[in-house]
Structure formats: C-alpha cells, structure tokens
Amino acid sequence: QVQLVESGGGLMQPGGSLRLSCAASGSIGSFYIMGWYRQAPGNERELVATITSGGSTNYGDSVKGRFTISRDNAKSTVYLQMNSLKAEDTAVYYCNWRKFGTSSTSWGQGTQVTVSS
C-alpha cells in the first residue's frame, strides 16, 4: 500500500507560479510512475504530468512549456512547478502512484489550485 500526501495548492493570480509537492510512503517499489492529474468542476480528470522511476517525463498538451515535474528520490517526493498560471488551470490536483505492469495504484486526497485575479 502506498500513501500520498499533497501540499502546496492555493490561490494565485494569472501569470503567477505555484509548486505542488507529493510525498509518498509505503511500498513504493523500484518500477513505477508518479504524476499529477487534475479535475475541474464538470470535467473529467485529466493528465497534467507524469514521471517514471527512470526519470522519463510526460505532459498534457495544455501545460507543456509552463509546468515542470520533478522528483527527489531520497525524499520519495514528486514536485509540480507551475508557471504562467491561467484561469483554466483552476482545478483540484491529485497525485497518483502506479506500479509498472500491474493495476496497483494509489491517489492522494487532492489539493485545490485556484487561479483568479
């Protein structure tokens, strides 16, 4: 079982920056993908960014060039640096862990990001 705790959400003006953190604990394993998804009211949950245990990254089209995902293996923590924020980035952001080659997955509780002037 893997537990995920997110932090760093909040209110930011358009054009500003925020950094989200996701601390993982438990049986994380050696081969996994961690990432961020988001869900706005009335919308389906969508991919924001993922990073594999090997360091490969993937981004949703709407955030490419503005968001950066990174990790600190020593702290079992994944970060999402969000720059040039837009109103349409407003959503609940969820951290996810998934073990390669299995259906084993865990979700965090979510953190609200609101972009508004």
Secondary structure, DSSP 8 states (H G I E B T S, - for coil): -EEEEEE--EEE-TT--EEEEEEEEE---SSEEEEEEEE-TTS--EEEEEEETT--EEE-TTTTTTEEEEEEGGGTEEEEEE-S--GGG-EEEEEEEEETTSS-EEE---EEEEE--
